[in-house]
Amino acid sequence: MPKAMNEIFDYLNGLFPEAGLAFDESVPCIIVPAASIKEVALQARDDQELLLDTLMCLSGVDNGDETLGVVYHLDSMTLRHKLTLKVIVPASDPHVPSVDRVWRIAEWHEREAFDLVGMIFDGNSDFRRILLPEDWEGHPLRKDYQVPEFYNGMKVPY
Amino acid sequence: MGLLSKQFDDGNIVLTSVEGVLNWARLCSLWQMSFGLACCAIEMMAASASHNDIMRFGVLPRPSPRQCDVMIVAGTVTLKMATRLKRLYEQMAEPRYVVSMGSCSNCGGPYWEHGYHVLKGVDRVVPVDVYIPGCPPRPEALLEGWMRLQEKVRDFTLVKQEGEHA
């Protein structure tokens, strides 16, 4: 049976009463503390009531208030329901456990989020930049990012 | 007559300069490096297709920079690509030419202000012979640019011009 997002929240909250999950009705999504994301993700994938077998997208966000966010859009091919998870971490210490062992595609998505926004995914099996050159400095989609004057001797601003 | 200075009626004899023949041969077989960077490459491919058939100018796409005379920079040049592009240019044998196709490779195009990763004009890394404006330019514009390049090759001289510094 497909479930609505608030039903999934009640269900997961019952399974993880200690984890401190929160439901955001405005978006809507479930806000998960960084420490619990891996076990919640594994449960969401394997639980017969949820079967969220597809990670449609993993995005990185700079919230602009000294916090960074990771947004997981999940989909169940068999039960035809969707779920959005959100992890919010401080920009000064942006560590998030990797979910690339739960959904393999997360490996590339996490590398992209790291590349452009700069959160660090602990446990990602190939953690390095994916789009920008290896020697690039900084994370360009951060709100406080300054475009460098030069890159490898090439002038960058117009 | 154009290229020929004199033709005799009886037989296969023509008179012209060595430069004239060499330049004519080169401008009629400018081989192109086959690579594209963005949407301009689609128009470049359209120029190769049957409607515009750029091959009638002797343009042959080659997969190796060693065999090429012209590099058509068709599309957005990112800083990551600019390093590779410069290396490819350096691997081409002289005389070599660069055609900058479209706004992105001319000056950065729509990425001129917020494109942190875009080179604002390919002439910052390699010398450009012909700039073709457009976003993207139509195949006709590429043909026009190509004919401009041919004119440039036609005027090429190995001999030092008067008043020219070595």
Boltz contact constraints between the chains, C-beta under 6 A:
constraints:
  - contact:
      token1: [A, 133]
      token2: [B, 80]
      max_distance: 6.0
  - contact:
      token1: [A, 140]
      token2: [B, 116]
      max_distance: 6.0
  - contact:
      token1: [A, 147]
      token2: [B, 116]
      max_distance: 6.0
  - contact:
      token1: [A, 151]
      token2: [B, 79]
      max_distance: 6.0
  - contact:
      token1: [A, 154]
      token2: [B, 82]
      max_distance: 6.0
  - contact:
      token1: [A, 154]
      token2: [B, 124]
      max_distance: 6.0
  - contact:
      token1: [A, 158]
      token2: [B, 108]
      max_distance: 6.0
  - contact:
      token1: [A, 158]
      token2: [B, 112]
      max_distance: 6.0
  - contact:
      token1: [A, 158]
      token2: [B, 120]
      max_distance: 6.0
